[in-house]
Amino acid sequence: MSTAPPDAEDLERRVGEFLAAHDPSSTEPLEFLRARFDAGLAWVHYPEGLGGLGAPRALQPAVDRMFAEAGAPSNHPERNGIGLGMAAPTILAFGTEEQKRRFLRPLWTGEEIWCQLFSEPGAGSDLAALATRAVRDGDAWTVNGQKVWTSMAHEARWAILVTRTDPDVPKHRGMTYFICDMTAPGVEVRPLRQITGEAEFNEVFLTDVRIPDEHRLGAVGEGWKVSTTTLMNERVAIGGSAAPREGGMIGVVAALWRDRPELRTPGLHEALLRLWTEAEAARLTGVRLRQQLTAGQPGPEGSGAKLAFADLNQRISGLELEMLGEEGLRYDDWTMRRPSEVDFTRRSPGYRYLRAKGNSIEGGTSEILRNIIAERVLGLPGEIRVDKDVAWKDLPK
């Protein structure tokens, strides 16, 4: 006889009992995080034994808030956004029981950082055109190819990797998805310095990299299906994250307006009010999107949230520079760094303006997202495709 999933009152009791047994002020942080995962209080909507209790997803913010108020250590999601927002739900959906138990706990605690090996020099917006080859060799696969725009590759222990395993079928049907050990022989990570001066992204070269078949996610040839789950979660993670009113970029510019009255003009006031309203509408849309997630996996609607996020960030950062005038043209530091996180709010206006330019490219370009919204949300006719039934090997390269 199955028991009912815990409700809000039960979760509050469980958190209280956990904190009584694991004092955040005296428990070693990693020990605390591991114990929280084992108690099912990491992501409460996950199954029991995998960091959850099978509770409604909507109860997670309340649990996180109780831990934060108690001064509990953080798993630093800003450092492992790809792992928490993309790899974990994909492993949960397609992984074997062994894979789930091996990877989810150290992923959530932050012991193992993850990156994403999807985009290639010739396969960015058209991911299915990817050319990185994986060839079966007994109980393992040999992988050769190049990936690009890989955030956190310089710190990652594991990667979610999609490859070409069958060039003789149409491009969407010949892909297979793997978990790749970033410390394996043949994995080379090179920094890509960007317009901000930093090397937040990387290019990754894979030369005869051996991946055991037990690290395959999903069936052979179903890489596109698995990748779609990853990408839908990515867009929700980028554009639909929880935020308070005036959170993020709009809060920075609103604070500047309040603190620097000498910068105010009627035109800037009108522009700020317009962007504030749009940002609040986008935030509330994100709240609704997260509520819809309680019913299952994210769908194409997440593309709308990510599209709005990119557009707003670019226009808000532009308004900030316009308000500051010559002062906004100063740039704090062009030192070449390889950062472990992206933080818009604690950096200079110049950094925010330059870094926001990448928002309409990363996580799915705005042009591709508009196609997804048109075809899969609004139901408009799809674009004509002449490569749908052509084997990948016969496509022009």
C-alpha positions as CSV (number, residue, x, y, z in Angstrom):
1,M,0.0,0.0,0.0
2,S,1.6,3.3,-1.1
3,T,1.7,6.2,1.2
4,A,0.6,9.7,0.2
5,P,3.5,12.2,-0.6
6,P,4.3,14.6,2.1
7,D,2.5,17.9,2.3
8,A,3.8,21.3,3.4
9,E,3.2,20.6,7.1
10,D,5.0,17.3,6.9
11,L,7.9,18.9,5.1
12,E,8.2,21.6,7.8
13,R,8.3,18.9,10.4
14,R,11.0,17.0,8.6
15,V,13.2,20.0,8.1
16,G,12.9,20.9,11.7
17,E,13.9,17.4,12.8
18,F,16.8,17.4,10.4
19,L,18.1,20.8,11.6
20,A,17.8,19.5,15.2
21,A,20.0,16.6,14.3
22,H,22.4,18.5,12.1
23,D,23.3,21.9,13.5
24,P,24.4,24.1,10.6
25,S,26.8,26.0,12.8
26,S,28.7,22.9,13.8
27,T,28.2,20.4,11.0
28,E,30.9,20.3,8.3
29,P,29.2,21.8,5.1
30,L,29.8,18.8,2.9
31,E,28.6,16.4,5.6
32,F,25.5,18.6,6.0
33,L,24.7,18.6,2.3
34,R,25.1,14.9,1.9
35,A,22.8,14.3,4.9
36,R,20.2,16.7,3.5
37,F,20.3,14.8,0.2
38,D,19.9,11.4,2.0
39,A,17.0,12.8,4.0
40,G,15.1,13.6,0.8
41,L,15.3,17.4,1.3
42,A,17.5,18.3,-1.6
43,W,14.9,18.4,-4.4
44,V,11.8,17.2,-2.7
45,H,10.0,16.3,-5.9
46,Y,12.6,13.7,-6.9
47,P,11.9,10.1,-5.9
48,E,12.9,8.7,-2.5
49,G,16.5,7.6,-2.3
50,L,17.5,10.2,-5.0
51,G,17.4,13.3,-2.9
52,G,13.6,13.7,-2.8
53,L,10.4,12.5,-1.2
54,G,8.1,12.4,-4.2
55,A,6.5,15.7,-2.9
56,P,5.0,18.4,-5.2
57,R,7.7,20.5,-6.8
58,A,5.9,23.6,-5.7
59,L,7.0,22.9,-2.1
60,Q,10.7,23.2,-2.9
61,P,11.0,27.0,-2.4
62,A,9.5,26.7,1.1
63,V,12.0,24.0,2.0
64,D,14.9,26.0,0.6
65,R,13.7,29.1,2.6
66,M,13.7,27.2,5.9
67,F,17.2,25.9,5.3
68,A,18.4,29.4,4.4
69,E,16.8,31.0,7.4
70,A,18.6,28.4,9.6
71,G,22.0,29.4,8.1
72,A,22.4,26.1,6.3
73,P,25.4,25.7,3.9
74,S,24.7,26.2,0.2
75,N,25.5,23.8,-2.6
76,H,26.4,27.0,-4.6
77,P,24.0,26.5,-7.6
78,E,25.7,29.5,-9.3
79,R,28.7,27.2,-9.9
80,N,26.8,24.2,-11.1
81,G,23.9,25.5,-13.0
82,I,24.4,23.1,-15.9
83,G,24.5,20.1,-13.5
84,L,21.5,21.1,-11.4
85,G,19.3,22.6,-14.2
86,M,20.2,20.4,-17.1
87,A,22.1,17.2,-16.3
88,A,20.1,16.2,-13.2
89,P,16.7,16.2,-14.8
90,T,18.0,14.4,-17.9
91,I,19.7,11.7,-15.8
92,L,16.4,11.4,-13.8
93,A,14.4,11.0,-17.0
94,F,16.7,8.7,-19.0
95,G,19.3,7.3,-16.6
96,T,19.5,3.8,-15.3
97,E,19.1,3.2,-11.6
98,E,22.9,2.8,-11.3
99,Q,23.5,6.1,-13.1
100,K,21.0,7.9,-10.9
101,R,22.6,6.7,-7.7
102,R,26.1,7.3,-8.9
103,F,25.7,10.8,-10.3
104,L,22.9,12.7,-8.6
105,R,24.2,12.9,-5.0
106,P,27.6,14.4,-5.8
107,L,26.0,16.6,-8.4
108,W,23.6,18.1,-5.9
109,T,26.1,18.6,-3.2
110,G,28.5,20.4,-5.6
111,E,31.3,17.8,-5.2
112,E,31.2,17.3,-9.0
113,I,30.7,20.1,-11.4
114,W,29.1,19.5,-14.8
115,C,29.4,21.1,-18.3
116,Q,27.5,20.6,-21.6
117,L,29.2,19.3,-24.7
118,F,26.5,20.1,-27.4
119,S,27.4,23.0,-29.7
120,E,30.1,22.6,-32.4
121,P,31.8,25.0,-34.9
122,G,29.4,23.7,-37.5
123,A,26.4,22.8,-35.3
124,G,25.2,25.6,-33.1
125,S,21.6,26.7,-33.8
126,D,21.2,23.5,-35.9
127,L,22.3,21.1,-33.2
128,A,21.3,18.0,-35.1
129,A,24.0,18.8,-37.7
130,L,26.7,17.9,-35.2
131,A,29.7,15.9,-36.4
132,T,31.4,14.6,-33.3
133,R,31.6,10.8,-33.9
134,A,31.2,8.0,-31.4
135,V,32.1,4.6,-32.7
136,R,31.2,1.4,-30.8
137,D,34.2,-0.7,-29.7
138,G,33.1,-3.6,-27.6
139,D,31.6,-2.4,-24.3
140,A,32.9,1.2,-24.9
141,W,32.7,4.0,-27.5
142,T,35.6,6.0,-29.0
143,V,34.7,9.6,-29.5
144,N,36.4,12.2,-31.7
145,G,35.3,15.7,-32.4
146,Q,35.2,19.3,-31.2
147,K,32.7,21.2,-29.0
148,V,32.5,24.9,-28.4
149,W,31.0,27.6,-26.1
150,T,31.3,25.2,-23.2
151,S,30.8,27.0,-19.9
152,M,32.6,25.6,-16.9
153,A,34.5,23.0,-18.9
154,H,37.7,24.2,-17.1
155,E,36.3,23.1,-13.8
156,A,33.9,20.3,-14.7
157,R,34.3,16.7,-13.6
158,W,31.6,15.4,-15.9
159,A,29.9,16.5,-19.1
160,I,26.6,15.7,-20.9
161,L,27.7,14.9,-24.5
162,V,25.7,14.3,-27.6
163,T,27.4,12.6,-30.6
164,R,26.9,11.2,-34.1
165,T,26.7,7.4,-34.0
166,D,25.1,6.7,-37.3
167,P,25.9,8.9,-40.3
168,D,23.8,6.8,-42.6
169,V,20.4,8.0,-41.4
170,P,18.8,11.5,-41.2
171,K,20.6,13.8,-38.8
172,H,18.0,13.7,-36.0
173,R,18.0,9.9,-35.9
174,G,21.7,9.1,-35.8
175,M,22.6,10.8,-32.5
176,T,23.5,9.2,-29.1
177,Y,23.9,10.8,-25.7
178,F,26.6,10.1,-23.2
179,I,28.1,11.1,-19.9
180,C,31.7,12.0,-20.5
181,D,34.5,12.0,-18.0
182,M,36.3,15.4,-18.4
183,T,39.5,13.9,-16.8
184,A,39.7,11.1,-19.4
185,P,42.7,10.9,-21.7
186,G,42.1,12.7,-25.0
187,V,39.9,15.5,-23.4
188,E,41.5,18.9,-24.0
189,V,40.0,22.2,-22.8
190,R,41.0,25.5,-24.3
191,P,39.8,28.9,-23.1
192,L,37.8,31.2,-25.4
193,R,38.3,34.9,-24.4
194,Q,35.2,36.9,-24.9
195,I,34.3,40.6,-25.2
196,T,34.3,41.1,-21.4
197,G,38.0,40.1,-21.3
198,E,37.3,36.9,-19.5
199,A,37.3,33.3,-20.7
200,E,34.0,32.0,-19.2
201,F,33.6,29.7,-22.2
202,N,35.8,27.1,-23.6
203,E,36.3,24.9,-26.7
204,V,36.8,21.2,-26.0
205,F,38.7,18.8,-28.2
206,L,37.9,15.1,-28.0
207,T,40.6,12.8,-29.4
208,D,40.0,9.0,-29.1
209,V,38.2,9.5,-25.9
210,R,36.9,6.2,-24.5
211,I,33.4,6.2,-22.9
212,P,32.0,3.0,-21.4
213,D,28.6,2.0,-22.7
214,E,27.4,2.1,-19.1
215,H,27.7,5.9,-19.4
216,R,25.3,6.1,-22.3
217,L,22.0,8.0,-21.5
218,G,19.0,6.6,-23.4
219,A,19.1,4.2,-26.3
220,V,21.5,4.2,-29.2
221,G,20.1,6.6,-31.8
222,E,17.9,8.5,-29.4
223,G,20.3,11.3,-28.6
224,W,18.0,13.9,-30.1
225,K,15.1,12.8,-27.8
226,V,17.4,13.0,-24.8
227,S,18.9,16.3,-25.9
228,T,15.4,17.9,-26.2
229,T,14.8,17.1,-22.6
230,T,18.1,18.8,-21.7
231,L,17.4,21.9,-23.8
232,M,13.8,22.4,-22.5
233,N,15.2,22.3,-18.9
234,E,18.1,24.7,-19.9
235,R,15.7,27.3,-21.2
236,V,13.6,27.2,-18.0
237,A,16.7,27.3,-15.9
238,I,17.9,30.5,-17.8
239,G,14.7,32.3,-18.3
240,G,12.3,30.9,-15.7
241,S,14.3,31.0,-12.5
242,A,12.6,32.2,-9.3
243,A,13.3,35.9,-8.6
244,P,11.7,38.5,-6.3
245,R,10.2,41.7,-7.6
246,E,13.0,43.9,-8.9
247,G,15.4,41.0,-8.8
248,G,18.2,40.8,-11.4
249,M,19.1,43.5,-13.8
250,I,16.0,45.7,-13.4
251,G,16.7,46.0,-9.7
252,V,20.2,47.3,-10.3
253,V,18.9,50.0,-12.7
254,A,15.9,50.9,-10.4
255,A,18.3,51.4,-7.5
256,L,20.5,53.6,-9.7
257,W,17.5,55.7,-10.5
258,R,16.6,56.1,-6.9
259,D,20.1,56.8,-5.7
260,R,21.2,59.2,-8.4
261,P,18.5,61.8,-8.9
262,E,20.9,64.0,-11.0
263,L,20.7,61.4,-13.8
264,R,16.9,61.6,-14.2
265,T,15.2,62.9,-17.3
266,P,11.6,62.5,-18.4
267,G,12.7,60.3,-21.3
268,L,14.7,58.0,-19.1
269,H,11.8,57.9,-16.7
270,E,9.5,56.7,-19.4
271,A,12.0,54.1,-20.6
272,L,12.6,52.8,-17.1
273,L,8.9,52.5,-16.4
274,R,8.3,50.5,-19.6
275,L,11.2,48.1,-18.9
276,W,10.2,47.7,-15.2
277,T,6.7,46.7,-16.3
278,E,8.0,44.3,-18.9
279,A,10.4,42.8,-16.4
280,E,7.6,42.3,-13.8
281,A,5.4,40.7,-16.5
282,A,8.2,38.3,-17.4
283,R,8.8,37.5,-13.7
284,L,5.2,36.6,-13.2
285,T,5.2,34.5,-16.3
286,G,8.1,32.7,-14.9
287,V,6.1,32.0,-11.7
288,R,3.3,30.5,-13.8
289,L,5.8,28.4,-15.8
290,R,7.3,27.0,-12.7
291,Q,3.8,26.1,-11.5
292,Q,3.2,24.2,-14.7
293,L,6.3,22.2,-14.1
294,T,4.5,20.5,-11.2
295,A,2.7,18.5,-13.8
296,G,5.8,17.1,-15.4
297,Q,8.7,18.0,-17.7
298,P,9.1,21.5,-19.2
299,G,7.8,22.0,-22.7
300,P,8.5,24.6,-25.4
301,E,6.9,27.4,-23.3
302,G,10.3,27.7,-21.6
303,S,11.6,29.1,-24.9
304,G,9.4,32.2,-24.4
305,A,10.9,32.8,-20.9
306,K,14.4,32.5,-22.2
307,L,13.7,34.8,-25.2
308,A,12.2,37.5,-22.9
309,F,15.1,37.2,-20.5
310,A,17.7,37.8,-23.2
311,D,15.8,40.8,-24.7
312,L,15.2,42.4,-21.4
313,N,18.8,42.0,-20.1
314,Q,20.1,43.7,-23.2
315,R,17.7,46.6,-23.2
316,I,18.0,47.1,-19.4
317,S,21.8,47.1,-19.5
318,G,21.7,49.6,-22.4
319,L,19.4,51.9,-20.4
320,E,21.9,51.8,-17.5
321,L,24.7,53.0,-19.7
322,E,22.5,55.7,-21.2
323,M,21.7,56.9,-17.7
324,L,25.3,57.0,-16.7
325,G,26.6,58.7,-19.8
326,E,30.4,59.0,-20.0
327,E,30.7,57.4,-16.5
328,G,29.2,54.2,-18.0
329,L,31.9,53.9,-20.6
330,R,34.5,53.1,-18.0
331,Y,35.5,49.5,-17.7
332,D,36.8,48.1,-14.4
333,D,39.2,45.3,-15.5
334,W,40.2,43.5,-18.7
335,T,42.3,40.9,-16.9
336,M,42.0,37.5,-18.5
337,R,40.2,35.2,-16.0
338,R,38.5,31.9,-16.1
339,P,35.5,32.6,-13.8
340,S,33.5,29.9,-12.0
341,E,30.2,31.8,-12.2
342,V,28.4,34.7,-14.0
343,D,27.1,37.4,-11.7
344,F,25.5,40.4,-13.4
345,T,24.5,42.3,-10.3
346,R,27.9,42.6,-8.5
347,R,29.8,43.7,-11.6
348,S,30.3,47.1,-13.4
349,P,27.7,48.6,-15.8
350,G,30.2,48.0,-18.6
351,Y,30.5,44.3,-17.8
352,R,26.7,44.0,-17.6
353,Y,26.2,45.7,-21.0
354,L,28.9,43.5,-22.8
355,R,28.0,40.2,-21.1
356,A,24.3,40.7,-21.9
357,K,25.1,40.5,-25.6
358,G,25.7,36.8,-25.1
359,N,22.2,36.2,-23.7
360,S,20.6,36.1,-27.1
361,I,23.1,33.4,-28.3
362,E,23.6,31.1,-25.3
363,G,21.0,28.5,-24.4
364,G,19.4,28.7,-27.9
365,T,19.6,31.8,-30.1
366,S,16.7,34.1,-30.1
367,E,16.1,33.4,-33.7
368,I,15.7,29.7,-33.1
369,L,13.6,30.3,-30.0
370,R,11.2,32.3,-32.1
371,N,10.8,29.4,-34.5
372,I,10.1,27.1,-31.6
373,I,7.5,29.4,-30.2
374,A,5.9,29.9,-33.6
375,E,5.7,26.2,-34.5
376,R,5.3,24.4,-31.1
377,V,3.4,26.9,-29.0
378,L,1.4,28.9,-31.6
379,G,0.9,26.0,-34.0
380,L,2.0,28.0,-37.1
381,P,3.2,26.0,-40.1
382,G,6.8,24.9,-39.9
383,E,9.6,26.1,-42.2
384,I,10.2,24.1,-45.3
385,R,13.0,21.6,-44.7
386,V,14.8,19.8,-47.5
387,D,17.1,17.7,-45.3
388,K,14.5,15.9,-43.3
389,D,14.8,12.5,-45.0
390,V,18.4,12.9,-46.2
391,A,21.2,10.8,-44.5
392,W,23.6,13.0,-42.5
393,K,26.6,11.9,-44.5
394,D,24.9,13.2,-47.7
395,L,24.2,16.7,-46.4
396,P,26.4,19.5,-47.6
397,K,29.1,20.3,-45.1
